[in-house]
Amino acid sequence: MRHLAAILIAAALATSTQAKVLVRRGAADPHVPPDTVLAFEKEMTDAGADWQLIAYGGAVHAFTNPAAGNDPARGAAYNEQAARRSWEHMKLFFDEILAREPRTGK
């Protein structure tokens, strides 16, 4: 239910402020079922939001948090490759919304 509330809040913000939205998620996250992802996509599209959703294959919940451990079978685990890609995508997003030239390197 927590994720559904986040969807509704994001949709309201996107509609009322013309915010740009970036969602980065583990494609194998058992805490966010596919129907919740589809509901988010529909809400964003229906709101006319400028949104992106990037899913990282093999990553589960908390994939950017090294403290989450390394056992994806628990449903939450750090994934170094997905975390690195996610960081790069976030930097590109910030460059876009802050109208900066894209960064190169780390």
N, C-alpha and C positions, 0 to 999 in steps of 0.2 A: 504494500500500500504506500510505503514511503516513496517509491519510485513513481507511482501514479501521481502523487501530489507534486513531485518535481516536474512532471510533464505538464500539469495544469498551470503551475507557476510560470514555467518557461513559455508556454503558449500565451499566457496573459501578458507577460513582459514583451514578448515579440510583437504582439498586437498593439500594445499601448505605447511602446517606445521605439518601434522599428529597430530593435536590437538585432545584432547578428549573433547567431548561436552556433557554438561548436560543441559537439558531444563526442567523446572518445570512450570507447567501451571495449571490453573483452568479448569477443564473439562467442566464447564458451562460458560466459557468466551465468551461473545457474540462479542467481538472485534477481535477474532481470529477464523474464520470459519473453519469447519472441512476440507474443501478442502485445506486450507493453511497449516493445520497440516499435511495432507497427502503429500502435496508438499514438506514440510520440511523433512519428513521421506524419501521420494524418493531421494531428493537431498543428504541427508546424506549417504544413502545406496549406491547410485550411485558413490559418492565421495570416498567410502571405509572408511568412518570416523568411529571412535570408539565413538558412540553416545548413549545417553539415553534420553528418553522423559518420564517424570512422570506426569500423570494427576491426580489431586485431585478432587474426586467427590464432587459435591455441591459447589465448589469454583468458583468464577468468577474472572474477571480481578482485579489486585491489591490486591490479597488475603493476601499478606504478609505485607501490609501497614495499620496499625491501623488508620491512618488519612483518609483512604478511606471510613470510615463510616461502617454501619452495615446493609445496605439495598441492598441485592443482586439484587433486581429488577432494580436497577439503572445501573447494568452492571459492577460495580466496588464496591467491599466491602471487608473488612477485614474478614478473616475466621481463628480464632485462631487455630483450630485443623489442618487445612491444612498448616498454617504458621509454626506450630511446626514440622509437618512431613517434610515439605520442608527444614527447617533448618537442621534437622537430615540427610536428603538425601544429602544436600550440604556438610555437614561435612564429611560424608563417601566418597563423591567424592573427596574432598580435601585430605583426608587421602590416598586415592588410588593414585592420581596423584603426591602427594608429598612423596609417599612411606613411610607413617607413619603407625604405628599400629592404628587400629580403636579406637576411643575414646569411653569411656563408660560414661553414665550419661550426665550431662549438662556441 
